[in-house]
Amino acid sequence: MAFSVQKINPLDLQPRRAIGIGYPISGGKNTFLFKSTYESREAVKSNLLTFFLTGKDERVLNNDLGSPLREFIFENINESTLVRFRNRVQQILVEQFPRIQVIDLNIIGDSSNASITFYLKYAIRDTSYVDEEIVIDITQ
């Protein structure tokens, strides 16, 4: 009889302790509501979304946070642009998110709307978390 061992991040063993800030941040005029994340898989997903949706140099006190992907929408969206975009996303994941293992990365360009959408399906290394996914639309 074979047994399957489920790998769990130690942070997930404390169910009532928040480990991150969820995305999206909501709120109204002059108020922000932060949703806490309680599982490492939620925190990783939120960190990915925050990183990719924040432009480079957009954060005043943390200029290193953010991706340069918005620069691509000011170029002609063609096959060459999409290949470079894909390579840049892969490079960012290796450099900024070494715990992410890419399962599928699909890039779709729409020149009529000057937008690039990417679909990322991933696993988190050293855990049993697989088939996590995000979809990000970058529009001019």
N, C-alpha and C positions, 0 to 999 in steps of 0.2 A: 504494500500500500504506500503510495507516494504522498508526501505532504507538501503543501505549498506554503512557503514562508512569505508573509506580507511585511514589507519594509515600511515602517512608519517614521516620519520625522519626529525627533524628540519634542519639538515644539507642539506637536499635535496631541501629546499626552496630557496637556493641561488645558482642558476644553473651555475653561472660563477666562483664560488669559488672552487678551488681544495681542496680536503680534504684528499688526500692520494697519494701514488705512486703505479702505476699499475704494474702488472706482466704480461709478463716477461720484464725484463730490457734488452734493446737491445743496439747494438753498434758495433763498430769495434775495431781495434787495438788502445788501450789506450784511447778510447772514450766510453762514456756510454750515452744512451738516456733514460731519465726517462719520462714515460707517466703518466700524472696526472689522478687521478680518481675524478669524480665530483659527484658521487652518493654514498650513504652509502653502497648500495648493492655491487657496484664495489670494494669499499675499503675493505669490509669484505672478499670478495672472494680473493682479492689480499693478505690480511693479512693471510688468511688460507693457501694459496699456499706458501707464503714466509716462514711461520712457519714450515709447514710439509716438505718442500724441503731443509730447512736449518738444518744441523746436529747440535747436541748439542755441545757447545763450539766452533763452527765454526766462530762465530762473535767475533772479537778480543775485541772490547770495550763493548760488550753485551753478555757475556757468557751464560746468562739465556735464550736467544732467541734460538729457535730451538728444534726440536723433536728428541727423541732417537730412532726413528723407523728404522733407517738404521742398527742398531745392529741386527735386526731380520733376515736380509738376510745372515748373517754368520752362521745361525743355519739351521738344517735340516728343510726344508719346508714341514710340515705335518699338519694334522688337529689340533693337539695340539698347534703348533706354530701359526697357523692362529687364533685360539680362543684367545690366549694371545695377539696377534697383535690387534685383534678387541677390546678387553678389554682395551688395552693401548690407542687406538685411542679414544674410548669413554671417558676414564679418562681425556685425554688431552683436549677434547672438553669441558668437564664440568669445568675443572680447568682454562683453558686459554681463552675459548670462551663461556662465560655463556649466551651470547645473541643468540647462535646458538641452534636451536631445530632440532634434527636429525629426518628426515623423513625416510631415508633408508641408510643403511651402508652395502655395499657388499664388501667382501674381497676375492680376488682370488690369489692363490699361484701357482707358476710355478717352480717346483724344477729343471727342466731341464735348465732353464735360471737363476736360483737363483734370482727370482724376486717376488715381492708381489705388486699387484695392488689393490687400494681401490677406490671405487666409493661412494661418499657422496652426498646425496640429502638432502637439509636442508631448513629451514625457518629461518628468522631473527625475534626474539621475539620483540613484541611491534611495529611491522610494518606489512604491508600487503605483504611483500616480501616472497613468497613461491616458492617452486620448483627451488631454486637455486641449482647448482650442480658443483662438481669438480671431476676430475679423476686424481689420482696420481699413478705413477709407480715408485716403489723403486727397483732398480736393483743393483746387486753387481758390 
